[in-house]
Amino acid sequence: MAAEQLVLTGAHVVLPTGTVHDGRVVVAGGRIAEPSAGSGPDARVLDLTGHWLVPGFVDLHNHGGGGASFTAGDAEEILRGVQTHRLHGTTTTVASTVTGDMDVLMRQAGLLAELAEQGDIAGIHFEGPFISPCRKGAHAEQLLRAPDPAEVRKLVDAARGRARMLTLATELPGGLDSVRLLVDQGVIAAVGHTDATYEQTVAAIDAGATVATHLFNAMPTLAHRAPGPVAALLEDERVTVELINDGVHLHPAALRLAFRSAGDGRVAFITDAMDAAGFGDGTYRLGPLEVVVQGGVARLAEGDSIAGSTLTLDRAFHRAVTVDGLPVESVVRALSANPAALLGIDDRVGSLEPGKDADLLVLDAGFALRGVMRKGEWVREPELDAGER
């Protein structure tokens, strides 16, 4: 239970303006208060000397975790997946669907909309069925279809105002009209699972597409005479690029290239997690398809395609700083500020600024997650050694 007023002191506090060493964050009433507050007799002080304080992570693209799928028709199962990722630092989750029958997707959207209305998730991301069979990845080919704007509208309507993003292959018939429809409805149009050329991708961006779904994956590779979607998405300042930093989906050089090309203001780390995230190896289902997870890598039982990830965002953070050598401040932007801004919720989450929700994480000196707070309540109490308290 959170104290009415909690003062976190001594940490390296990552703010939008940079890192404040020996910093101070005050939590009151579920929100971040002004640093000058918290001096009253009822304030509780927690010394975090040597630790890092960063904002809670915001995941734009997540299919489940903890053995639970976000496409399950059961609210308890979905919430179990949400809680699994909260324990790993994701305090804001957009639940992603996977290709299925339209009727099934609309039913899933209705349940997810209820959870969004309750504040358990931040909205819905539809990944498929409007994607290219040439780049289907772990999507059932027999259920794919061209992006008919009327059908796109059905999914958006089924989400009752809680649709946040829809991934589509914009080069397919109806693709550009569907992008325009999504923009009109206030839904992010994301280019992904696409076989588009460079020129077709530029047209999609000009029509209003603003996200690259898991850049590099499920799209043509970057080539010097056929730069394809990767070049178009990286070079346009209107586009945020998703990256899965699990060491499986991307070579470190590709990740560094994306950061250098797009800049740290246009990158969003995502999990693209499936049920096995935070759970373990075994056999699972992703929509109608069977997935085998071995050594933490998820692949289709038939065809061997990578089938989402088992990533949690605390691992993405740790890898980005310790393996990829990215600055902490840049990684925090990619995990918190950038996705929050893209979703239009950066007035509430995404940075440690007064007035925002007290969604914050405690990391140790080696960037391992030690504590998670959401809206002023500890989801995971800080794990501090006796000598650190």
N, C-alpha and C positions, 0 to 999 in steps of 0.2 A: 504494500500500500504506500502510495506516495505521501510524503509529508506535505502539509499545507504550503510550506516554503522550504525549498531545498537548495543549498548553495554547493555547487561543484567547483572546487578550487584546485589550482596547481597544475592543471593539465595543459597540453598543447591544444588550443581551441582553434579549429579551422573555420574561419569566417569568410564571407564573400570577398572581403578586402585582403585576406591573407591569414597566416597563422599567428595567433597571439600566444606566446609562451608564458607559462605561469599565469594562465588565463582564468576567467571566472564566468560561470554560467549560473543564473538563478532561475529556478523553476517554481512557479506559483499558479495554482488553479489550473493545472494542465497545460500551461503555456510558458514560454520563455519570457522572463521579466527583464527589466532594465538591470544592467550589472550593478548599479548603485543600490538596488533593493537587496533584501535578504540580510539585513543587519540587525533585525529585531531579535528579542529574546526567544521567540518561538522557532527561529530558523535552525534547521539542521544542516550541518556542514559535513561534506564528504571530501576528504583530501585525495585527489587523483594525481598527485605529483608523479611525473614520469610517464603518464598515460596520455592518450589522445582522445579528444572529444570531437566527434563529427556528426553531421545530421544523419537521421535515419535514411536508409536507402529506398529508392523509388524504382520499382521494376515494371517496365512497360509491357513485358512479354514473358508470360509464365503460365504453364499448363497444369502445374500441380506439384506435389511434394509430400513427403511423409507417408508414402503409400496411397495417397489420395489424388484423384483427378478433378480438375475444375470443370470437366465436362460430365461429371457424375450427376445423376438426377437426385442427389441427396445433399441437403444443406450441411448436415453434420460432417460428411466426408469432405466437402469443399472447405469448410472452416478448419478442418484438421490440416489440410494442405496450407491454408493461409497461416495458421499458427506455426507450422514448421518453418516457414520462411521468415516469420517474425523473429523466431528464436535465433535466426541467422542474420538478423539486422535489417530485413526488408519490412519497414513499417508502413509502406504504401504499396499495394499490389494491384495491378490490372490483370484480371483473369482472362486468359486466352483460350479460345475454342480451337477445334481442329476440324478439318473437312468432314462433313456428314450430310445426311439427307436434310433438306430444307426444313421439314417439319421438326426433326430432332433438334436442329440448331435453334429454331425459334423457341422451342420448349426450354432448351438450355439457357437461352437469352432471358427468358422470363424469370427463371430461378436466380440467375446471376444478378439481374436487375434488382430483385428483392434484397439481396445481400449488399448491393451497392447503396440502395436506399437506407439500409441500416448502418452504413458506414464501415462494413467489414471489408469491402474491396473498393477500389477507386473507379471501377468501371469495367467495360468489356472490350476485348480485342478479338475481332473475328479474323482468324487466319484460315483462309479457304472458305468456301470451295471455289472461289473465282481466281484460280491460279493455273499456271501452265503445266500441262502433262509432261512437257519436256524437262521441267524442273520441279517435279512434284515432291521430291524428298519423301518424308514419311506421311504422305497423304494418299488416301485410296483413290487410284486413278479413275475408277468407274463412277465416282461421285463428283468428279470435277466438272465444272461448267464455265462457260464464258460469262463475264460480268454484265448480265442484263440489268440495267438500272432499276427496273421494276422489282427484280428479286433482291437486289442490294437494298432497296428501300424497305422491303419486307423485313429483312434482318434488323435494320436500324430501328424500325417501328417496334419490333418485338422487344427491343432493349429498353423501351420506354424512357428515352433520354439518357440512358447510361452507356450507350455505345461511345467508346473513346477513339477506337482506331479500327480500320479494316485493311487487311493486306490483300492486294490483288495484282495480277499480271496485267498491267495497263496496256500492253500491246494487243491483247485479245479483243475481239469485236465487243463494242460497248464499254471498253476500258476507260477511255477519256471521258465519256459522258458519265460514267459511274464516279470518276474522280470529282467531276464538277458537282454531282449530286451530293457526295459526301461532304464536300466543302460547304455547300449550301445548308447542310444539316448540322454543321458544326462538328463533324467527325473527321479525324485525321485519316487521310488517304496515304497508305504506305505501299511502296513498290517492293514486291518480293515474290519469290518463287516464279521468277520471270525469265523469259528468253529474249527480252527486248534488246534492240540495238541501242547504240549511243543516242542516235537521233530520236528514236521512239521514247527513250527515257527522258530526254530533254522536253519533249512534248508533254509528257506526263507531269513533269515538274511545273511547266508553264500552265498546265491546267489546274494545278493546286496541290499535287502530291508533295509531302513535306518530310517523309520518313523513308529510310532504307531499311527494310526488314532484314535482320542479321546479315549485314553487308558481307559480300564475298560468297556467302553460302547460298545455294539454290539460285544461282544466276551465272551467266557466262563470265569466264575469267577475263581479267584485264590483259589485252593484247595490243601491240603497238600499232597495228593497222585496223583493228576492230576493238576499240576501247570499251565498247559495251556499256552496261548500266553502271559499272563500278566507277568509271571516270566521271560520268555525268552526275552521279550522286555525291561523289567526293568534292567536286569542284564548285557545286552550287551552294551559296551561302544560305539558301532557304531550306536546306535539307539537314535533318538530324540523322546520323547513321548509328544504327544499333550494332553492337559488337558483343560476341559471346567469348569471354576471356576465360576459357577453361583449359587451354592448352591442347584441346582436341580440334575444335572448330577452326582455329586460326593459328598460323605460325606467328611467333612473336614479331617477326619482321613485317608481316601484314598488318598487325595491330599498330605497330609504331608508324607505319606508312599512313594508316588512316588518321592517327592523331596529328601527324605532321601536316597532312593534306587538309583535313577539315578543321584543325584547331580544337582545343579542349572545350570550346563552347558549343560544338556541334556533335559531340559523341555521347551516346547513352549506352552504358553497359547494361546488358540484360542477361537473364538466365536461360530463357527458352526451356525452362525446366519441365520435366515430366515427373510422373509419380515417384520415381526412385530417388529423387533429390532428397537428401537428408534421411534416407531410409535404407538403401542397400541394393546389392546385386540380386538378380532374379528375373522372372518373366512377368511382363506387364502388358497392358494394352494401351495404345494411343489411338483413340477413336476406335475404328473397327480393326486396326492392325495389331499384330502381336509384336512385342518388342522384347529383346533379350539384353539385359544389362550385365556386363562382365567387366570387372576392374573399373567400375564407375563410368563406363562408356556405353551409351544406349544405341543399339542398332536394330533395324528391322530383322525379324527372324527369317524373312524371305527377302533377298535382294541386298542385304548388308548395308543399306543406307543409314547414315546417322539419323537417329530418331529423337531429336531434342537433346537435352543434356541432363546431367544430375547435379548441375552447378547450383550453389547458393552464393549470394552476392558478397558475403564476407570472404569467401574464397577468391572471388573475382578481385576484390579490393587487395587482398594480401598478395596475390600473384602480380597485379599491376604494379605494385610498389616494389616488391622484393625480387621479382623475376624480370619484369619488363623495364624496371627502372624509371617509371613515370613519377613526376612530382606528386606528392600527396594532395596538393590543392587541385591539380588537374583531375585526379582520380575521384575526388569528392564531387567535383562538378559533373563528371560522367555518371556517377551513381546517385546523385541527389538533385542538384540544382537544375541540370539540363532536362532530365525527364519531367521534373515538376513543372518547369516553365512550359514545356511542350504540352502537357496536359492542362495547363491553365490553372494550376492549383498552387503556384509558387507564392501566393499570398498567405498560405497556411503551412506549407511544408517545403523542404528542400534546402533549408539553411538555418543556422542557429542565430536568428535575429529576434529581437524583442517583439512580442505580439503573436509570433507563430506558435503552432503546436509544439509542445516539448517532446519531439521525436528526436532522440539522440542516442548515440552509441559510444561506448567506452572501449577503446582498444589499448592493448598494452604496448610496451616499447617496441616489440617485434611485430606489431600490427595484427595480432590475434584478437578476435572479438572477446571481450570480457563482460559486457553488460549491454542491455537493450532497454530503452525507455520509449513508450508510445503514449502520447497525450498525457504525459506527466506520471504515468504508472510504469513501474518496472515490469516488463515482460520477462526479463532475465536479470536478476539481481547481479550487480557487479561482482565478479570473482576476483577478489583482491587477496594477496598473501597477507598473513598476519602482520608482517612488518610494514605493509603498505597502508594499513588502515589508519 
